[in-house]
Amino acid sequence: AVRYQFLFILKKLADQKIINWNPEKTNKDYISELKSADSKSDFKEVVYIFENVWYGEFEVDEQRYNYFKQKFLNFKI
């Protein structure tokens, strides 16, 4: 579910032409494309969450997921 939340943000950024989506790009590439310092900071936070959940080796319980979900929902472009 965290991955879908992250992909949804990438899609919104690409749809609004804020980033140029490409499957070969890294999250660091997308961060560098953001112009606004606030957007960059907020995006770094959701990248951190995604990467730690997706590549980390720990379970995400309901409480932790709800916290992460709120961070994704609060991301504004």
Residue, then its C-alpha position, 0 to 999 in steps of 0.5 A: a500500500v505504501r508503494y501505491q501511495f508513492l506511485f500515485i504521487l509520482k503520477k500526479l507530479a508527472d501529470q502536472k509536468i513537474i517531473n518527467w517520469n522515466p522508469e530509468k530515473t531514480n528518486k534522487d533524479y526526481i528530487s532534483e527536478l523539483k523547483s520549490a524548496d518546500s516541495k523538495s523537502d516534502f518529497k524527500e520525506v515521502v521518498y524516505i518513507f517509501e525507500n525504508v518500507w520498500y527496501g527495509e526489512f521490517e513489518v508495517d503494522e496498521q498504526r505505522y501504515n496510518y502514520f505513513k499514509q497521512k504523510f502521503l496524503n499531506f503531500k502537496i504539489 
